[in-house]
Amino acid sequence: MKTKTPEKLLVSAAAAMLVAALLDASAEPAAAQPSPGTSAMHAYVGSFTTAQRKARGDGIHVYRVDPATSVWTHVQHIGDLVNPSYLAVSPDQRFLYSVHGDEDYATAFALDPATGQAKLLNRAAAGGKNGVREAVDPSGKFLVMANYGSGSVAVLPIAPDGSLKDQHQLVQLPGEPGPHKVEQTSSHPHDIVFDPSGRFVLVPDKGLDRVFVFRFDAAAGRLTPTEQGSVKSRPGAGSRHLAFHPKLPIVWVLNELDSTIATYRFDTESGTLTARQVMSTLPNEFTGYSTTAEIAVSPDGRFVYGSNRGHDSVTVFAANTEGLLSVVGWQPTQGSTPRFIGLDPAGRFLYAANEQGDTVVAFRVDGNSGKLTPTGQVTKNGSPVTIVFAGK
């Protein structure tokens, strides 16, 4: 029997390695794992799940995000949830909170920073129906949420372990309903946002055509109306969602029913809002029916994005040094009914959640112009309605 030469042994070893590589390539790729002791960026996608919502979603899905390429890898599915329709992450990124469309409670989850997986902690009563948005105060001790169906804002204490307690304050929103006979029959708060200082809470009310402003007592976890109380928008505008400029005392409010965006100056001492500008989110040549949905702002405050359901696009606005807007253009979302759009923490990618298209589509952001370019990354996800990020 002949002994193999060293050269033949090397060839045989290389062939074996090639076969092993081909076998590995044919298998489903494993998600890349972070190094021990490090955290990775993860995306959490909430959805509608019920027949009432004509939904195809099945809970919350967790994805590991490659911040360089926008590629998402599925990590976890959290089922047995009813319409986890908006999510929020605690300031320390240890906990995830969900409100539930058409229900009367909120839920809390603990997050594993390495794997991104979420573990259910508990649920607590919100004191009202159809929670649509929530926010965690900067201290991480209280969650405030908007009860769309009941016209109220609730404050829920957060325990040291991240779990929620039942609401300890419930504030009704007063005012005359707007003129829309279907969408404005009563108060419908649709968003809840802390100002950058954490001393004020702003609540756009779609039913009353108003934006309410409250002072927030961080020690007691209680809301008190400011002296102004609220600012009224155009009749029938349907104030939906809002966002602050990251540096200037400017607030942008996206109005759902008349597809406009309004710019307000914000007094950081009194909480007073002063209207500066209103403009359409739709191109002049569009004659169909459309409503706005979500607003997003670039980390440097130079660009503002608004989604249009019907036109199925994202409007790109440029903000000048005073926070006033001008239209850059429109980017189709490559799917139907973009209920949510959101930027990754670095502002390099924008993601559009097409509720009726059952997709999350990634776009690269041009840092100079604000324009969006599809990356080709499309994630299938039933009835997606929210995306939040945690990790780096």
PEZI-V264662 format. One line per field, one symbol per residue. ss: DSSP state (@ for helix, = for strand, . for the rest). phi: phi as a letter, one per 20 degrees, with the letter a starting at -180 (. if undefined). psi: psi as a letter, one per 20 degrees, with the letter a starting at -180 (. if undefined). A space follows every 10 residues. Layout:
BEGIN
ss: ???
phi: ???
psi: ???
END
This chain:
BEGIN
ss: .....@@@@@ @@@@@@@@@@ @@@@@@.... .......... .======... @@@......= =====..... .=======.. ...======. ....====== ....====== =......=== =====..... ======.... .======... .=======.. ...======= ==........ ........=. ..==.....= =====....= =======... .========= ==......== ====.....= =====....= ======.... ..======== .......... =======... ..=======. ..=======. ....====== ==.....=== ===.....== ====....== =====..... .========= ...======= ..
phi: .eeffgffff ffffffffff ffffffeffe ffdffgnddc ecdddebecd fgeldcfcpd ddcedefedm fdcfdbddel celfebcbdf gemeccccec gmdcbcccce defeenfddf eacbfemadl fdbbbdfgfm ebddbdegfd mcddddfdfg enfedggdbc dedeqeffff fdeceafcfc bbcffgenec cdcfdffdlb deccedeffe mcdcffffna ceefgnfmgd cbbeffcefc cddeeffdlc cddcedefed nfdcfcacbf edfgeedeeb cecccbcfge meccccedep flbdedddde fdnfdbferc cgemaemffc cbefgemecd ddeegeelbd deceeffedn fdcgenecdf bflfcaccdb nc
psi: pqpprhghhg ggghghhggh ghghhirppq pppqqpjrqr pqpporrqiq hhjlqjrkbp ppqppoihij ppppgqpoak qommiqqqqq hjkiqpqpro pjakrqqqqp pohghiqppp gaqqpijrqm phqrqpqhij iqpqqpnghi lrpqppqprh jiqqqqqipp pqoqrpqaio igiliapmpi rppqrhijiq ppopohhjlq oqpqqpohgi lqppqrghgr ppaqpjgmpf qrqqpihqmp pppppghjlr pqpqppoigi jpppphqpqq iqqhipjapq qrfqqqpqhi jhqpppqpog hmrpppqppa ijjqqqpgap oqjkrpmnhq qqqrhijhqp ppongiikqo pqpppoigii qpppiioppp pplpiqpqqq a.
END
